[in-house]
Amino acid sequence: MRASAEWRPALDPVIERRHDRVRGTDLLVLPERVVVLTGRAALVVGLCDGTRSVRAIVEELAERFPGAPLATDVPSFLDRLRKEGWLR
């Protein structure tokens, strides 16, 4: 299943996004678990605020990273997070 271009993803309310200053990395803090966000994952997750559609997230990232395969990679990444139950 591929994320709908109009879906407006947001982190589940029980999940907190946090920056670990000691390690210089971004985290998702879940009940009983911590997930380290690598690469540009923190940037993508940061745009999932419930107001932006998947299309808008891809467009915003395309301005920052021209030529990157965002139209396929971002929806796939968001689908994986939704399947984990981290996005609604």
N, C-alpha and C positions, 0 to 999 in steps of 0.2 A: 504494500500500500504506500502510495506517495502522498506527502502532505499537500493538502489543497492550497492553492495560491492565496485563497482568501482567509484561511485559518489564521487566527490571531493567538499564537502560542504565548503562554505565561507559565512561569514556574508554579508548581503546586505550592499552596500556602505553607505546607509543613517543611518546605525546603528553603534553606537560606544560602544565598550566594555571599561568599566572604573572600577577602584577599588575605593571604598569609604573608605578612611582611617579612618574617624571618626567612622563609623559603623563597619568597618572591614569586609565589604562584597563586592562582585563583582556585577556589574550592566550592563545591556544592556540599553543604552540610545537611545530611538527611538524618532521620531518626535511625540510630544504631549504625551509621555508616558515613564516611566522608569520601567524596569523589574529587580527584585532582583533575582540573581542566587543563589540557595541554594544547599547544599550538594556538590557533585562533578560536578555540572552542569558547573561551571566556567572553570574547567579543560577541560571538553569535548568541550565546546565552544571555548576555547583557541586553541584547536587543529584543529579547522575548519578554516584553512587559505587558502583553495583552492588548496593546493599542496598535501595534504594527502587524500587518498581515505578513505572511511568508513572502509574498511578492515584494512588499516594501522592504523587508529585511534584506532580501537578495539585491534589490536595487541600491539600497544604502551601502551594502558591502561592495557592490560592483564599482561604485564611485571610488572607494578606497583601494580596491584591488582589481584594476582593469585587467581583463584577459584571464582571470581565474575562473575555473569551472563551477561557479557558484550556483547556477541554475539547476544543476543536478546534485552537487555536494551538500548544499545547505538543506534542501527539503529531506534528503536521505538522513542527514544528521539529526534533524528535528524529529523525524519519524522514529529513529532509534531512542531518542530521549522520551518521546511519548509512550513507546512500548515499555520502557522502564518504569513509567508512571511518574516521571519527573515533570512533564509538561501537561497542561490541560488545555 
